Amino acid sequence: MSFASLKSQRQSKASRSYVTSTDNSKESHSTTIPKAIHSNDPTTSTPSNGGTVYHGIPENVEVRVSEISGRGLWARNLIKAGSIIISLRPYSFALASRYLDSHCSSCTATSNSGLLRCTRCRTVRYCNTTCQTNDWSLHRLECSALTKWAKSAPSKNLSVPSDAVRCLGRILWQKKKEGFDSSWSKEIDALQSHRHSLEPRVVENNTHLAHSLVRYLGLSSPGDLSEFGILSAGDFADLISRFVTNTFALTSPSLTPVGVSVSPLVALFNHSCDPGAVIVFPRSSRNPVEEPQMQVIALRDISPNEEILTSYIDTTLPRSLRQAALKETYDFTCQCELCHDDNIIDPRESIWCPKSCGGMCPAPSDGENESETYQCVKCRAVVATPTFIMDALHIGQEALAKATSIQDTDHDKALQLTTNIIPRLVSAGLTPSCHPLLPLIGLHKSLLLSSLSADMAQELLDETIRIAAKHYMGLSAILRDGHPVRAVALAELGKLLAVDEPCPVTSPPTNIASLPSGPARLKAAYETLVRARHELMIGFGRNNDGGELGRNIRETVVSLEKELGVWTQGIHNTLQDLLNSSRK
């Protein structure tokens, strides 16, 4: 397998997802939240917007209302891990500006043969005339708005509005087209708004977004929004707040964020930092018209009458950062077990035992008492230098923020920063799953992957493989088996192992840290990709065959099986020839 093929697979991070539904999602219906639907929890309440109709809810899922978590979706029957709970096309979506040239604005696919560009706005592209026709009812309005925006832009870098502005524009045009009393509009209006309790920074960002939207729509002031059913400043603030609070990342089949999307039904799922389900775009439909398909997949078995929970944030973050993110954007404090179980050491905030017994200690924190002692849970050894570790954590956090901010503008400097800081955090005793070491390793891996080329050195390939292995190790300590993030990480590791070696090592490894070479590496790639496919089948849906990425991995596994078979047969033939020659 060549590096070029690996690179082309990685660049296919530009697709979207749909698939044949499982039995769980085949039979869907419209559900109207009645005046009182109660959960098994004795403390329940009446929904504030009884009468809202939600389309596409499968028969084994229902909307219930609880005083603790509000509206949510609950399982009627057992849902097995890897099952598709819900599969639908987002109500609205928009590609990020950087992906407008490489992705179809209708189905979000990429094309090796090139995309057709709209000849009027010259901003959006399509796979073919079918996709262009399917999108025309909204793009004819969008096209004019994009053209006017570009003409008044102060620079080329600002010639296209953000994906948030374009997505909001599409929502308003669609509401006007469907009718303000339509079920489509009512579902959008029923989304949660937290405008009365937003943080000042969020209010400022929302205000900027609102001004940009008015300009994009070609209006002179917010008062002109009445044609879109927005009759007051409060209505406008609610629209922006609902959008910001209920937006989902539009991702490729390998989880690369490529835009934003909105789905009122999927927004009904409540949050947990240890979710039982995930939201993905596996791109499994063979009909582009149905793409992009947004799917909710069960990560584990979900029992009857159990609430189905997803995560609103990055669950690899430590508790303090998770809580801060949830409070700022969603205005609530998470009450899940992961956030309130103080009797276990969270791998996200852990260091290795100072006596190297294999156990872990809680990582020192600024919020703790200065006289606080930190002990290994296994041998009870005490951490002697908590201040040194806290300093390393601070330095690591600053380096992560800096490297993240410059990764697209100064790749080499970002790579140098991660290269220098990761050994310092490792020497301080941080485990691979500890923040900020884990995201630094992930960023370092991404930077190394973008450095690979057809004429790469063996040392660079080997270093990338080692970092990919560490990244998966850290993720596997935090995320359950089959979580799409760790599944994708394992698939990346397997594909790296399958890349043709520039200079294979002919002698056996001299130390335990050395990577296998030649046929041994090929076998390691095969075994890793088989494990990755198992995880992809869960995280991206069994009936999806693991999504587009799962199908790619399956093809690679088959190819590796043939390569290993040829090698084995070659060895057998050589031995047979030696045996025959010795008999002569």
Buried (B, 14 or more C-beta within 10 A) or exposed (E): BEBEBBBEBBEBBBBBBBBBBBEBBEEBEEBEBEEEBEBEEEEBBEBEEEEBBBBBBBBBBBBBBBEEBBBBBBBEEBBEBBBBBBBBBBBBBBBBBEBBEBBBBBBBBBBEEEBBBBEEBEBBBBBBEEBBEBBBEBBEBBBEBBBBBBEEEEEEEEBBBBBBBBBBBBBBBBBBEBEEEBBBBBBBBBBBBBBEEBBEEBBEBBEEBBEBBBBBBEBEEBEEBEEBBBEEEEBBBBBBBBBBBBBBBBBBBBBBBBBBBBBBBBBBBBBBBBBBBBBBBBBBBEEBEBBBBBBBBBBBBBEEEBBBBBBBBEBBBBBBBBBEBBBEBBBBEBEBEBBEEEEEBBBBBBBBBBEEBEBBBBBBBEEEEEEEEBBBBEBEBEBEEBEBBBBBBEBBBEBBEBBBEBBEEEEEEBBEBBBEBBEBBBEBBBBBBBBBBBBBBBBBBBBBBEBBEEEBEBEBBBBBBBBBBBBBBBBBBBBBBBBBBBBBBBBBBBBBBBBBBBEEBEEEEEEEEEBBBEBEBBBBBBBBBBBBBBBBBBBBBBBBBBBBBBBBBBEBBEBBEEBBEEBEEEEEEEEEEEEEEEEE
